[in-house]
Each structure stands twice: as C-alpha cells, then as structure tokens.
Amino acid sequence: MATITKVSPLAPAAFPDLPAIDGVRFATVEAGVRYQGRTDVMLAVLDPGTSVAGVFTRSKTRAAPVLDCQAKIGGPSEGPAAILVNSGNANAFTGHYGQTSVAEVTQAVSKATGVPVERVFTSSTGVIGEPLPHDRIITQLEVLKSGFSRHAIEDAARAIMTTDTFPKGASAQVEIEGKTVSIAGIAKGSGMIAPDMATMLVYIFTDAQVDQSALQTMLSAQTDRTFNCITVDSDTSTSDTLLLCATGASGVDATGNSAFAEALERVMLDLAQQVVRDGEGATKFLEICVTGAASDADAKVHGLAIANSPLVKTAIAGEDPNWGRVVMAIGKSGAAADRDLLSIRFGDILVAEKGWVSPEYREEDAAAYMKGQDLVISVDLGLGDGSATVWTCDLTHGYIQINADYRS
C-alpha cells in the first residue's frame, strides 16, 4: 500500500486537546495487520450501562463487521461495552471467512475484557477482498489490556488511519444543570468518501447519560446534517461506521437537552469537515451553499451534484472560475431548476443571474478569489425556500497517484 508522508495543506496545525471522557479507556498496538512500524489496532472499553448508538453504510456490499454492529445496536445495555478497530484490512467481500473473523475477534475481546460478546463492536478499514489475519489481532489483546488509559484518545485516532495524512479529533463541553458534560470524538477518512447514513469510521464519546433510543434518534438526525453532507470522490465505502457512546459517568441526564444536541452536532460537523480537508490529494476546501430550491431535499441533490462533479472539482484545483461547470452540474442533478431564475456566486462575487453572466462580473476578480484555500460557491435556484450546505474538496493529480498505488 502506498505510504502517505505529506500532510494535507488543509490540515489543522495540531491534534486538538481533547478532554478525557470518564467511563472510557483506550489502548493501541502494532499488530502488523498490513502496516509495519505503526500502530494499527485500537481497543476502547466502556463502563457498564453505556448507551451505544450507531449509523452505518447502506452499501449492498457491506463488510462483515458492519453487519455485526448493525445487529447489536439497540441490544442489551446493562454491561460494559468494547470497540475494537483495525486498519489496513477492511474484512469486506471476504465471504464466510469475514464472518468467522468477526466472531473470533469479538469472542476473544469478550474473554480478555469481560465484556459480553453482544456488547463488543468491531470495525475494519483498508483493502477490500483480502482475508483479515485476525490471529495477529487476537495475540495482541493482552498487550492492549495492559495499556489502557483515559488519555489515549489521540493514539486511538492514529491507529485507525489508512491513507489519512493526519489524525482527526474534535470535542465540545456544555453546562447542564450546573455541571459540565464533555464530548470527544475521533474519525478516519480520506478517500472513498460519499457517505450514505454514516461515514468512514467515527467514534464519539460523552460522559452524559442518554437513553439509547433517544441517542439513536439524535445521532441519525445529526448525521444527515453533517457526515451525509460531505463528499471527496462520490464513492461510498463498504465499511462506513459511526458509533456514539454515552457512558453516563457525569451523572447528568442529557436526554432531550437541546444544548447537548447542539454541542454534539458541532463535534460531528468538525470531524466531517476534517475528513474533507484530508481528502486524498486535496489542496482546496469547498463549501457549497444552495438556497431557493423547491425543497431542502432538492437543495441537497443540487449541492451534491456540484460537489461530486469531476469537472467542477478539477476547475477548483486549477483555480479556474469556470462557472459554466456549476451550471452544468445543476442541470444534470435531476432536481427542479429553472435556468432563467438561478444565480451563482463565488464568495461574494456575483457571477451569474437570470440565466446569464452578471453584467458586473469581472473574470479577474473571480480568478483571484479561486487562489484561496477555503472557497464558497453559492447557488440560489429562485424556486422556493429549500436550502442545504455540503462540503467537498478539489480533485488533483495527487488523488490519482494515491489510488493508483493503493495496494502496492
């Protein structure tokens, strides 16, 4: 597999200082699943009573770990819980062997940690179609057990990386009834990013107490406004998994609390946008704001049509203010549009309106704007009140190089 050494130019300056979440401990190890000289397995163990919610890819070729997690969400919540993640091998499209690997790993984690097997969740990310060498993971469980720490969440973020160029973390704290509730999350993702109900691999932890059904409802709603509004390359993974765990260790019941919900959404959006900023080969971060659509759903269709267009994305990479490509993407999306009503802006620059280039538009102004790293394209359809915002990145030679060499 290609080694990624250059950090994305859109990366944050450093991994954030995340608060330790009471009720969860992390450990990592180098198991040699595929990579050499780096950690590639992380294990998190959560206190008894932790609520676990999840959303997952709707791919028709879902990986064995995804199917196992889906079956377990909403199950018993009395005992402790565990999450084990390996990078380098997706354990996807591996037939009955994949199911066997999941069973072997979950049973071994259960035996090593005392967590009921029905509360052991696993994820795998990496190359598709190769059997998971699960024995390499199982033999490292005793090492993992000896390395647990409340403060090792950054190590966990690094262990789950594949083609990522930086580890991704985000956090928020909120006051509820005079007490501080903390939320911290990590994610991995760089390519094969066009989520459908979830995204890449994401694990979010909070010390709030939240009923599982309420946690699930909140997570599903906020996923549609965050992770399901990003795209790097229009491809949906076989392994997309997002788990949200509420340990309840703070003693604060956040069920139905709007301030908690808003804080959680900030964390989710931060992580989602970091994934875009680490898009394979990315040099530009692009926000696409669609307003005036016939419905919110139509606005999102238009936004994703623009975001997923190779012609739009390569124009962004080349710093070319080619607004005709935006017009093209709107026209092909399938959602309602009227050529003579829409307007297009690059940043604050009005580019086109009423079916024609704006008389005030100056190409040199737009060309200068396109040289920035963080860009905004705004489209108003002039049809109604529907709106949506999506995020993407440019498409460069770097994306081709990374994926052409992915298995070498």
C-alpha positions as CSV (number, residue, x, y, z in Angstrom):
1,M,0.0,0.0,0.0
2,A,1.2,3.5,-0.8
3,T,2.8,5.3,2.1
4,I,1.4,8.8,2.7
5,T,4.1,11.1,4.1
6,K,3.0,14.6,3.1
7,V,0.4,16.1,5.4
8,S,-2.6,17.8,3.7
9,P,-2.1,21.5,3.3
10,L,-5.6,21.9,4.7
11,A,-4.8,20.0,7.9
12,P,-5.2,21.8,11.3
13,A,-2.0,22.9,13.0
14,A,-2.1,20.1,15.6
15,F,-4.3,17.4,17.0
16,P,-6.7,19.2,19.4
17,D,-6.5,18.8,23.2
18,L,-9.5,16.6,23.8
19,P,-11.0,16.2,27.3
20,A,-10.7,12.7,28.9
21,I,-14.2,11.1,28.9
22,D,-15.0,9.4,32.2
23,G,-16.1,5.9,31.6
24,V,-13.9,5.0,28.6
25,R,-10.3,3.9,28.3
26,F,-8.2,3.4,25.2
27,A,-5.3,1.2,24.1
28,T,-3.4,0.7,20.9
29,V,-0.9,-1.7,19.5
30,E,1.1,-2.6,16.4
31,A,-0.4,-5.9,15.2
32,G,1.0,-6.0,11.7
33,V,-2.4,-6.5,10.1
34,R,-0.9,-4.8,7.0
35,Y,1.2,-1.9,8.0
36,Q,4.7,-2.2,9.5
37,G,6.2,0.2,12.0
38,R,3.0,1.8,13.2
39,T,0.0,1.1,15.4
40,D,-2.9,-0.4,13.6
41,V,-5.4,-1.7,16.2
42,M,-7.2,0.3,18.9
43,L,-9.4,-1.0,21.7
44,A,-11.8,1.1,23.7
45,V,-13.6,-0.3,26.8
46,L,-16.6,1.5,28.2
47,D,-18.2,1.3,31.7
48,P,-21.3,-0.8,32.4
49,G,-24.6,1.0,31.4
50,T,-23.0,2.8,28.4
51,S,-25.6,3.6,25.7
52,V,-24.3,2.8,22.2
53,A,-26.0,4.2,19.1
54,G,-24.8,3.7,15.5
55,V,-25.3,4.5,11.9
56,F,-23.8,2.6,9.0
57,T,-23.3,2.4,5.3
58,R,-26.2,1.3,3.2
59,S,-23.9,-0.2,0.7
60,K,-25.2,-3.5,-0.7
61,T,-21.7,-4.9,-0.2
62,R,-21.4,-4.1,3.5
63,A,-18.4,-5.6,5.3
64,A,-18.8,-8.3,7.9
65,P,-18.0,-6.0,10.9
66,V,-20.7,-3.6,9.8
67,L,-23.4,-6.3,9.6
68,D,-22.4,-7.5,13.1
69,C,-22.5,-4.0,14.6
70,Q,-25.9,-3.3,13.0
71,A,-27.3,-6.5,14.6
72,K,-26.0,-5.4,18.0
73,I,-27.2,-1.8,18.1
74,G,-30.2,-1.4,20.3
75,G,-29.4,-4.6,22.2
76,P,-28.7,-5.1,26.0
77,S,-27.1,-2.0,27.6
78,E,-26.5,-3.2,31.2
79,G,-23.0,-4.5,31.0
80,P,-19.7,-2.9,29.8
81,A,-19.0,-2.4,26.1
82,A,-16.0,-2.5,23.9
83,I,-15.0,-1.2,20.5
84,L,-12.1,-2.8,18.6
85,V,-10.9,-1.3,15.3
86,N,-8.2,-2.4,12.9
87,S,-6.7,-0.6,10.0
88,G,-5.1,-1.9,6.8
89,N,-7.7,-4.6,6.0
90,A,-11.4,-3.9,5.6
91,N,-12.6,-7.5,6.1
92,A,-15.0,-6.8,3.3
93,F,-16.0,-9.1,0.4
94,T,-14.4,-12.0,2.3
95,G,-17.4,-14.3,2.3
96,H,-18.0,-16.6,5.3
97,Y,-14.4,-16.1,6.3
98,G,-15.2,-12.5,7.1
99,Q,-18.0,-13.6,9.5
100,T,-15.7,-16.1,11.1
101,S,-13.1,-13.4,11.7
102,V,-15.6,-11.1,13.4
103,A,-16.8,-14.0,15.6
104,E,-13.2,-14.9,16.5
105,V,-12.3,-11.3,17.4
106,T,-15.4,-10.4,19.3
107,Q,-15.2,-13.6,21.4
108,A,-11.6,-13.1,22.1
109,V,-12.2,-9.5,23.2
110,S,-15.1,-10.6,25.4
111,K,-12.9,-13.2,27.0
112,A,-10.0,-10.8,27.6
113,T,-12.0,-7.9,28.9
114,G,-15.1,-9.5,30.5
115,V,-17.4,-7.5,28.1
116,P,-20.4,-9.6,26.9
117,V,-19.9,-10.6,23.3
118,E,-23.1,-8.9,22.3
119,R,-21.6,-5.6,23.5
120,V,-18.3,-6.0,21.6
121,F,-18.4,-3.8,18.4
122,T,-15.7,-4.1,15.7
123,S,-14.7,-2.2,12.7
124,S,-12.1,-2.8,9.9
125,T,-10.8,-0.4,7.3
126,G,-8.3,-0.8,4.5
127,V,-8.0,-3.1,1.5
128,I,-11.2,-4.9,0.3
129,G,-11.2,-8.6,-0.7
130,E,-8.4,-9.9,1.4
131,P,-9.0,-12.2,4.4
132,L,-8.4,-10.5,7.7
133,P,-5.4,-12.0,9.6
134,H,-7.4,-11.9,12.8
135,D,-4.9,-14.1,14.7
136,R,-2.5,-11.2,14.6
137,I,-5.1,-9.0,16.4
138,I,-6.1,-11.7,19.0
139,T,-2.5,-12.4,20.0
140,Q,-2.1,-8.7,20.9
141,L,-5.1,-8.5,23.2
142,E,-3.1,-9.0,26.4
143,V,-0.8,-6.2,25.3
144,L,-3.8,-4.0,24.7
145,K,-5.2,-4.8,28.2
146,S,-2.0,-3.7,29.8
147,G,-2.0,-0.3,28.1
148,F,-5.4,1.2,28.9
149,S,-5.6,4.9,29.5
150,R,-8.3,7.5,29.7
151,H,-5.9,9.9,28.0
152,A,-5.0,7.8,24.9
153,I,-7.7,9.0,22.5
154,E,-5.1,10.6,20.2
155,D,-3.3,7.3,20.0
156,A,-6.6,5.7,19.1
157,A,-7.1,8.3,16.3
158,R,-3.7,7.5,14.8
159,A,-4.2,3.7,15.0
160,I,-7.3,3.8,12.8
161,M,-5.7,5.8,9.9
162,T,-5.2,4.4,6.4
163,T,-4.5,6.9,3.7
164,D,-5.2,9.7,6.1
165,T,-2.4,12.3,6.4
166,F,-3.4,13.4,9.9
167,P,-5.4,12.1,12.9
168,K,-8.8,13.7,13.4
169,G,-10.3,14.7,16.7
170,A,-12.9,17.2,18.0
171,S,-14.6,18.0,21.3
172,A,-17.1,20.2,23.0
173,Q,-18.2,20.8,26.5
174,V,-21.6,22.1,27.7
175,E,-23.1,23.1,31.0
176,I,-26.2,21.2,32.0
177,E,-27.8,21.8,35.4
178,G,-24.6,23.4,36.7
179,K,-22.4,20.5,35.7
180,T,-20.0,20.1,32.8
181,V,-20.7,17.5,30.2
182,S,-17.9,16.5,27.8
183,I,-18.0,15.1,24.2
184,A,-14.9,13.9,22.3
185,G,-14.7,12.1,19.0
186,I,-12.2,10.8,16.5
187,A,-12.5,9.9,12.8
188,K,-10.7,8.4,9.9
189,G,-11.3,9.0,6.3
190,S,-9.6,10.4,3.3
191,G,-10.8,8.6,0.1
192,M,-13.9,6.6,-0.8
193,I,-15.9,9.3,0.8
194,A,-19.6,9.9,-0.1
195,P,-21.4,8.7,3.0
196,D,-24.8,7.1,3.0
197,M,-26.2,7.0,6.5
198,A,-22.8,7.2,8.1
199,T,-19.2,7.9,7.2
200,M,-15.8,6.3,7.1
201,L,-15.0,5.3,10.7
202,V,-16.1,7.7,13.5
203,Y,-16.2,7.1,17.3
204,I,-17.7,9.7,19.6
205,F,-17.8,9.5,23.4
206,T,-19.6,11.5,26.0
207,D,-19.9,11.3,29.8
208,A,-23.6,12.3,29.5
209,Q,-26.4,10.0,30.4
210,V,-28.7,9.5,27.4
211,D,-31.3,6.8,26.8
212,Q,-30.2,4.6,23.9
213,S,-33.3,5.2,21.8
214,A,-33.0,9.0,22.3
215,L,-29.3,8.8,21.5
216,Q,-30.1,6.8,18.3
217,T,-32.7,9.3,17.2
218,M,-30.3,12.3,17.8
219,L,-27.4,10.6,16.0
220,S,-29.5,9.7,12.9
221,A,-30.8,13.2,12.6
222,Q,-27.5,14.9,13.0
223,T,-25.7,12.6,10.6
224,D,-27.9,13.8,7.8
225,R,-26.8,17.4,8.5
226,T,-23.1,16.6,8.9
227,F,-21.4,13.4,7.7
228,N,-24.1,12.9,5.0
229,C,-23.3,16.4,3.6
230,I,-19.7,15.7,2.7
231,T,-18.0,14.1,-0.3
232,V,-14.5,13.6,-1.5
233,D,-14.9,11.4,-4.6
234,S,-18.5,10.3,-4.8
235,D,-17.7,6.7,-3.6
236,T,-19.4,5.1,-0.6
237,S,-17.4,2.7,1.5
238,T,-18.3,-0.9,2.3
239,S,-17.2,-0.2,5.9
240,D,-18.7,3.2,7.0
241,T,-19.5,3.1,10.7
242,L,-20.3,5.8,13.2
243,L,-20.7,4.8,16.9
244,L,-21.8,7.2,19.6
245,C,-21.3,6.1,23.2
246,A,-22.8,7.8,26.3
247,T,-21.2,6.4,29.4
248,G,-23.3,8.4,31.9
249,A,-20.3,8.9,34.2
250,S,-21.1,12.6,34.7
251,G,-24.4,11.7,36.3
252,V,-26.1,14.3,34.1
253,D,-29.1,13.2,32.1
254,A,-28.9,14.9,28.7
255,T,-31.8,13.1,27.1
256,G,-33.8,15.7,25.1
257,N,-31.4,18.5,26.1
258,S,-31.0,20.9,23.2
259,A,-27.7,22.4,24.3
260,F,-26.2,18.9,24.4
261,A,-27.6,18.1,20.9
262,E,-26.1,21.3,19.5
263,A,-22.7,20.5,21.1
264,L,-22.8,17.0,19.6
265,E,-23.6,18.4,16.2
266,R,-20.7,20.8,16.4
267,V,-18.3,17.9,17.1
268,M,-19.8,15.8,14.3
269,L,-19.5,18.7,11.8
270,D,-16.0,19.4,12.8
271,L,-15.0,15.8,12.3
272,A,-16.8,15.6,8.9
273,Q,-15.1,18.7,7.6
274,Q,-11.7,17.4,8.8
275,V,-12.3,14.3,6.6
276,V,-12.9,16.6,3.6
277,R,-9.7,18.6,4.5
278,D,-7.8,15.4,4.3
279,G,-9.3,14.3,1.0
280,E,-6.8,12.4,-1.0
281,G,-4.7,14.9,-2.8
282,A,-6.8,17.8,-1.7
283,T,-5.5,21.4,-1.9
284,K,-8.8,23.3,-1.6
285,F,-11.7,23.1,0.8
286,L,-15.1,23.9,-0.8
287,E,-18.4,24.8,0.8
288,I,-21.4,24.7,-1.5
289,C,-24.5,26.6,-0.3
290,V,-27.7,26.1,-2.1
291,T,-30.8,28.2,-1.4
292,G,-34.1,28.9,-3.1
293,A,-34.7,25.3,-4.0
294,A,-38.1,23.7,-4.2
295,S,-37.3,21.7,-1.1
296,D,-34.4,21.0,1.3
297,A,-34.0,17.6,-0.4
298,D,-33.8,19.2,-3.8
299,A,-31.2,21.7,-2.5
300,K,-29.1,18.8,-1.2
301,V,-29.3,17.0,-4.6
302,H,-28.1,20.1,-6.3
303,G,-25.3,20.6,-3.8
304,L,-24.0,17.1,-4.1
305,A,-24.2,17.2,-7.9
306,I,-21.9,20.2,-7.9
307,A,-19.7,18.7,-5.2
308,N,-19.3,15.4,-7.0
309,S,-18.7,16.8,-10.5
310,P,-15.2,15.9,-11.6
311,L,-15.3,19.0,-13.9
312,V,-16.2,21.3,-11.1
313,K,-13.6,19.7,-8.8
314,T,-10.8,19.9,-11.4
315,A,-11.7,23.5,-12.2
316,I,-11.3,24.3,-8.5
317,A,-7.9,22.5,-8.5
318,G,-6.8,24.6,-11.4
319,E,-8.1,27.8,-9.8
320,D,-10.3,28.4,-12.8
321,P,-13.6,30.3,-12.1
322,N,-15.4,28.2,-14.7
323,W,-19.0,28.8,-13.6
324,G,-20.3,27.0,-16.6
325,R,-19.4,23.8,-14.9
326,V,-21.6,24.7,-12.0
327,V,-24.5,25.4,-14.4
328,M,-23.9,22.0,-15.9
329,A,-24.0,20.2,-12.6
330,I,-27.3,21.9,-11.6
331,G,-28.8,21.0,-14.9
332,K,-27.9,17.3,-14.6
333,S,-28.8,16.8,-11.0
334,G,-32.4,15.8,-11.7
335,A,-33.8,18.2,-9.1
336,A,-36.1,21.1,-10.0
337,A,-34.3,24.1,-11.6
338,D,-35.1,26.9,-14.0
339,R,-32.2,28.3,-16.0
340,D,-33.6,31.8,-16.0
341,L,-34.1,32.1,-12.3
342,L,-30.8,30.8,-10.8
343,S,-27.9,32.9,-9.6
344,I,-24.3,31.8,-8.8
345,R,-21.7,33.4,-6.6
346,F,-18.1,32.7,-5.9
347,G,-17.6,34.0,-2.4
348,D,-19.1,37.5,-2.5
349,I,-18.7,37.8,-6.3
350,L,-22.0,37.6,-8.2
351,V,-21.1,35.5,-11.3
352,A,-24.4,34.8,-13.0
353,E,-28.0,35.7,-12.6
354,K,-31.3,35.3,-14.6
355,G,-29.8,32.8,-17.0
356,W,-26.8,34.8,-18.0
357,V,-23.5,36.1,-16.7
358,S,-23.9,39.1,-14.4
359,P,-23.1,42.5,-16.2
360,E,-20.9,43.4,-13.2
361,Y,-18.9,40.2,-13.3
362,R,-15.1,40.5,-13.8
363,E,-13.2,37.3,-14.6
364,E,-10.0,38.6,-12.9
365,D,-11.8,39.1,-9.6
366,A,-13.1,35.5,-9.6
367,A,-9.7,34.2,-10.7
368,A,-8.1,36.0,-7.7
369,Y,-10.7,34.5,-5.4
370,M,-10.1,31.0,-6.6
371,K,-6.5,31.2,-5.4
372,G,-7.6,30.8,-1.8
373,Q,-7.7,27.5,0.1
374,D,-11.1,27.8,1.6
375,L,-13.8,28.6,-1.1
376,V,-17.5,29.1,-1.1
377,I,-19.9,28.6,-4.1
378,S,-23.4,29.8,-3.6
379,V,-26.3,29.0,-5.8
380,D,-29.9,30.3,-5.5
381,L,-32.5,28.5,-7.5
382,G,-35.2,31.1,-7.1
383,L,-37.9,28.4,-6.8
384,G,-38.7,28.2,-3.1
385,D,-37.4,28.1,0.5
386,G,-35.3,24.9,0.3
387,S,-31.7,25.1,1.4
388,A,-28.7,22.8,2.0
389,T,-24.9,23.1,2.6
390,V,-22.4,20.5,1.5
391,W,-18.7,20.3,1.7
392,T,-16.1,18.8,-0.7
393,C,-12.5,19.3,-1.9
394,D,-10.8,19.6,-5.2
395,L,-9.6,16.8,-7.5
396,T,-5.9,16.7,-8.2
397,H,-3.2,14.5,-9.6
398,G,-2.5,13.5,-6.0
399,Y,-5.8,11.7,-5.8
400,I,-4.9,9.6,-8.9
401,Q,-1.4,8.8,-7.6
402,I,-2.6,7.7,-4.1
403,N,-5.3,5.4,-5.5
404,A,-3.2,4.0,-8.4
405,D,-0.6,2.9,-5.8
406,Y,-3.0,2.0,-3.1
407,R,-2.3,-1.8,-3.0
408,S,1.4,-1.6,-4.0
